[in-house]
Amino acid sequence: MRLAQPIRVGRLELANRMFLAPLAGVSDVPFRRICQEMGAGFTSVEMLSAAAVLSHARRTSAMLARHEDEPIVGVQVTGPNPEKIAAAVRDLDSYSFEAIDLNMGCPVRKVAGRGSGAGLLRDPAVVEDAVRLSRESTAKPLSAKIRLGLSTGSVNVEEISEAIARGGADLITIHGRTRCQRYDVPVDLELIRNGIMAARRHGSDHMVAVGNGDILDRESGYRMLEETGCDAVMISRGALGNPWIFGHIIQPAAPEPTIDEWSEVLLRHASYHEAHYQNGKLAPILFRKHLLWYLRGFPGVRRMRAACSVVESMEEVTRVVLCFAAALPSDFRRFEARDVGAIADGEAFDPKNSMDRCHDRGVGEVEYSA
């Protein structure tokens, strides 16, 4: 039960070792709140560009919102060079977030192609400077999130991990794919382990290492822990439509939710969403993707997916969810029909992949400069 144990990151004490990734286009206040309530030990604002932070762009300021019920929240930033990143860190230091993360792994062409995100992985010296200058800019826990390298032919996770440790970071998160690899390529646990070992050789005794990628259930979470030697895990796609994953990892015997439990959590998430976005025209549009994710594991997905893709109000969200739940026995559990093949197509439907690769979400309003 190691992942259920508390952990210290710098001066910050976290309740457990299961972190929610700062997912671009997803990790808003409502999503963070529902994941926190379901057991996430740490959550973060989605990635921001240094340029947008420094210009105090309107949309970026909105992304920096935080609810009073959120116990501990971090914020993530990226930029094209150490000076701009550190300047943004100094700015973010004045906000009421408990930790700051440097994104050095975003694979989106718009970001990485201009030297930010995974583009920083080209040069370990630049990475070390970015961490060192950021360390000088804040006393808050400082972390960096990376990938294995730009491509399979340029894996440099050990050199980058060493640079982050030398720069003075309190925590490193390693995603087990390169910038060029898509989600259908399994994460490389051995390379994550190599990066963690390199960071520990050059970092402080208290540096925390986090493994990320393909954590979709309790088994994969503990496989990450055991095979990489990490201290904690970061859950990304596994939490989409599935905030129960945190409880399932902590409690091995926890069953999948019944349809009634499913609808209660989903509608609670929807209520947070409506309160945050004031039920304008944007609210139901932004919630559509969550509905699609929540549908996994139940029969009738194809028909419901069509209905959820066009909801135009939060009242309609509630109506569609309750109607769907009423069509199944109240004690029907998610994935219960898997063995008899009754789950409709679309269980593997993943709008997050197209969001990341095609729409370049979550980088604020200001264009990156070289």
FENPEGI-V610697 format. One record per backbone hydrogen bond with DSSP energy under -0.5 kcal/mol. NH is the residue of the N-H (numbers start at 1). CO is the residue of the C=O. E is the energy in kcal/mol with one decimal. If there is no record, write none. Layout:
nh=NH co=CO e=E
nh=NH co=CO e=E
This chain:
nh=4 co=1 e=-1.6
nh=5 co=2 e=-1.8
nh=7 co=14 e=-1.8
nh=9 co=12 e=-3.1
nh=10 co=8 e=-0.5
nh=12 co=9 e=-2.5
nh=14 co=7 e=-3.2
nh=14 co=12 e=-0.6
nh=17 co=3 e=-2.6
nh=19 co=17 e=-0.6
nh=19 co=233 e=-2.9
nh=20 co=42 e=-3.1
nh=21 co=19 e=-0.5
nh=21 co=235 e=-2.7
nh=23 co=21 e=-1.7
nh=26 co=23 e=-2.1
nh=27 co=23 e=-2.6
nh=28 co=26 e=-2.9
nh=32 co=28 e=-2.4
nh=33 co=29 e=-2.5
nh=34 co=30 e=-2.1
nh=35 co=31 e=-2.0
nh=36 co=32 e=-2.6
nh=37 co=33 e=-2.4
nh=38 co=34 e=-1.3
nh=39 co=36 e=-1.4
nh=40 co=35 e=-2.7
nh=41 co=18 e=-2.7
nh=42 co=18 e=-0.9
nh=43 co=72 e=-0.7
nh=45 co=74 e=-2.7
nh=46 co=27 e=-0.7
nh=47 co=22 e=-0.6
nh=48 co=76 e=-1.6
nh=50 co=78 e=-2.7
nh=53 co=49 e=-2.2
nh=54 co=50 e=-2.6
nh=55 co=51 e=-1.6
nh=56 co=52 e=-0.5
nh=56 co=53 e=-0.9
nh=57 co=52 e=-1.9
nh=61 co=57 e=-2.6
nh=62 co=58 e=-1.8
nh=63 co=59 e=-1.9
nh=64 co=60 e=-0.9
nh=64 co=61 e=-0.5
nh=65 co=62 e=-1.5
nh=70 co=67 e=-1.8
nh=71 co=69 e=-0.6
nh=74 co=43 e=-2.2
nh=75 co=99 e=-1.5
nh=76 co=45 e=-0.5
nh=77 co=101 e=-2.5
nh=78 co=48 e=-2.1
nh=85 co=81 e=-2.2
nh=86 co=82 e=-2.7
nh=87 co=83 e=-2.1
nh=88 co=84 e=-2.0
nh=89 co=85 e=-2.2
nh=90 co=86 e=-2.3
nh=91 co=87 e=-1.7
nh=92 co=88 e=-2.9
nh=93 co=89 e=-1.8
nh=94 co=91 e=-1.3
nh=95 co=92 e=-1.8
nh=97 co=95 e=-1.2
nh=98 co=73 e=-2.4
nh=99 co=73 e=-0.7
nh=100 co=141 e=-2.5
nh=101 co=75 e=-2.9
nh=102 co=143 e=-2.3
nh=103 co=77 e=-2.8
nh=103 co=101 e=-0.6
nh=104 co=102 e=-0.7
nh=104 co=145 e=-2.9
nh=111 co=108 e=-1.1
nh=112 co=108 e=-2.9
nh=113 co=108 e=-0.5
nh=113 co=109 e=-2.0
nh=114 co=111 e=-1.2
nh=115 co=112 e=-1.8
nh=116 co=111 e=-1.8
nh=117 co=103 e=-0.6
nh=118 co=106 e=-2.3
nh=119 co=116 e=-2.6
nh=120 co=117 e=-1.8
nh=121 co=118 e=-1.7
nh=122 co=119 e=-1.1
nh=123 co=120 e=-1.4
nh=126 co=123 e=-0.6
nh=127 co=123 e=-1.9
nh=128 co=124 e=-2.7
nh=129 co=125 e=-2.2
nh=130 co=126 e=-2.5
nh=131 co=127 e=-2.3
nh=132 co=128 e=-2.8
nh=133 co=129 e=-2.9
nh=134 co=130 e=-1.7
nh=135 co=131 e=-2.8
nh=136 co=132 e=-1.7
nh=137 co=134 e=-1.0
nh=138 co=134 e=-0.6
nh=138 co=135 e=-0.7
nh=141 co=98 e=-0.8
nh=143 co=100 e=-2.2
nh=144 co=171 e=-1.3
nh=145 co=102 e=-2.5
nh=146 co=173 e=-2.8
nh=147 co=104 e=-0.7
nh=148 co=177 e=-2.2
nh=150 co=154 e=-0.8
nh=154 co=151 e=-1.5
nh=155 co=152 e=-0.5
nh=156 co=148 e=-1.6
nh=157 co=148 e=-0.9
nh=160 co=156 e=-2.6
nh=161 co=157 e=-2.4
nh=162 co=158 e=-2.3
nh=163 co=159 e=-2.0
nh=164 co=160 e=-2.2
nh=165 co=161 e=-2.3
nh=166 co=162 e=-2.8
nh=167 co=163 e=-1.9
nh=168 co=164 e=-0.6
nh=168 co=165 e=-1.1
nh=169 co=164 e=-1.7
nh=170 co=142 e=-3.0
nh=171 co=142 e=-1.2
nh=172 co=208 e=-2.3
nh=173 co=144 e=-2.7
nh=174 co=210 e=-2.5
nh=175 co=146 e=-2.8
nh=175 co=173 e=-0.6
nh=176 co=212 e=-1.9
nh=177 co=175 e=-0.7
nh=179 co=149 e=-2.3
nh=180 co=150 e=-1.3
nh=181 co=178 e=-0.6
nh=185 co=182 e=-1.7
nh=186 co=184 e=-0.6
nh=188 co=176 e=-2.3
nh=189 co=187 e=-0.9
nh=192 co=188 e=-1.8
nh=193 co=189 e=-2.3
nh=194 co=190 e=-2.2
nh=195 co=191 e=-2.2
nh=196 co=192 e=-2.4
nh=197 co=193 e=-2.6
nh=198 co=194 e=-2.0
nh=199 co=195 e=-2.3
nh=200 co=196 e=-2.3
nh=201 co=197 e=-1.6
nh=202 co=198 e=-1.1
nh=203 co=199 e=-1.6
nh=207 co=204 e=-1.5
nh=208 co=170 e=-2.5
nh=210 co=172 e=-2.7
nh=211 co=232 e=-2.2
nh=212 co=174 e=-2.0
nh=213 co=234 e=-0.8
nh=216 co=214 e=-1.1
nh=221 co=217 e=-1.8
nh=222 co=218 e=-2.4
nh=223 co=219 e=-1.9
nh=224 co=220 e=-1.9
nh=225 co=221 e=-1.8
nh=226 co=222 e=-2.6
nh=227 co=223 e=-2.6
nh=228 co=224 e=-1.5
nh=229 co=225 e=-1.4
nh=230 co=224 e=-0.6
nh=231 co=209 e=-2.7
nh=232 co=209 e=-1.4
nh=233 co=17 e=-2.5
nh=234 co=211 e=-2.5
nh=235 co=19 e=-3.4
nh=235 co=233 e=-0.5
nh=239 co=236 e=-1.9
nh=240 co=237 e=-1.5
nh=241 co=239 e=-0.5
nh=242 co=239 e=-1.7
nh=245 co=242 e=-1.9
nh=246 co=243 e=-0.9
nh=248 co=244 e=-2.4
nh=249 co=245 e=-1.8
nh=250 co=246 e=-1.7
nh=251 co=247 e=-3.0
nh=252 co=250 e=-0.7
nh=254 co=251 e=-2.0
nh=259 co=332 e=-2.1
nh=260 co=330 e=-1.2
nh=262 co=258 e=-3.0
nh=263 co=259 e=-2.3
nh=264 co=260 e=-1.9
nh=265 co=261 e=-2.1
nh=266 co=262 e=-2.6
nh=267 co=263 e=-2.5
nh=268 co=264 e=-1.7
nh=269 co=265 e=-2.6
nh=270 co=266 e=-2.4
nh=271 co=267 e=-2.0
nh=272 co=268 e=-2.0
nh=273 co=269 e=-2.3
nh=274 co=270 e=-2.7
nh=275 co=271 e=-2.2
nh=276 co=272 e=-2.2
nh=277 co=273 e=-2.6
nh=278 co=274 e=-0.8
nh=279 co=274 e=-0.9
nh=280 co=277 e=-1.4
nh=284 co=280 e=-0.7
nh=285 co=281 e=-0.8
nh=286 co=282 e=-2.6
nh=287 co=283 e=-1.4
nh=288 co=284 e=-1.0
nh=288 co=285 e=-0.7
nh=291 co=287 e=-2.0
nh=292 co=288 e=-2.1
nh=293 co=289 e=-2.0
nh=294 co=290 e=-2.7
nh=295 co=291 e=-1.2
nh=296 co=293 e=-1.3
nh=298 co=295 e=-1.4
nh=301 co=298 e=-0.5
nh=304 co=300 e=-2.0
nh=305 co=301 e=-3.2
nh=306 co=302 e=-1.5
nh=307 co=303 e=-1.4
nh=308 co=304 e=-2.9
nh=309 co=305 e=-1.5
nh=310 co=307 e=-1.1
nh=311 co=308 e=-0.7
nh=317 co=313 e=-1.5
nh=318 co=314 e=-2.0
nh=319 co=315 e=-2.2
nh=320 co=316 e=-2.7
nh=321 co=317 e=-2.4
nh=322 co=318 e=-2.5
nh=323 co=319 e=-2.1
nh=324 co=320 e=-2.2
nh=325 co=321 e=-2.6
nh=326 co=322 e=-2.1
nh=327 co=323 e=-0.8
nh=327 co=324 e=-0.8
nh=328 co=325 e=-1.5
nh=332 co=329 e=-2.1
nh=334 co=257 e=-2.3
nh=335 co=297 e=-3.1
nh=336 co=333 e=-2.2
nh=338 co=335 e=-1.4
nh=340 co=337 e=-0.8
nh=341 co=338 e=-1.7
nh=342 co=337 e=-1.9
nh=344 co=298 e=-0.5
nh=347 co=344 e=-0.6
nh=349 co=346 e=-1.6
nh=353 co=350 e=-1.0
nh=354 co=350 e=-0.7
nh=355 co=351 e=-1.9
nh=356 co=352 e=-2.5
nh=357 co=353 e=-2.5
nh=358 co=354 e=-2.4
nh=359 co=354 e=-0.9
nh=359 co=355 e=-1.0
nh=361 co=355 e=-0.8
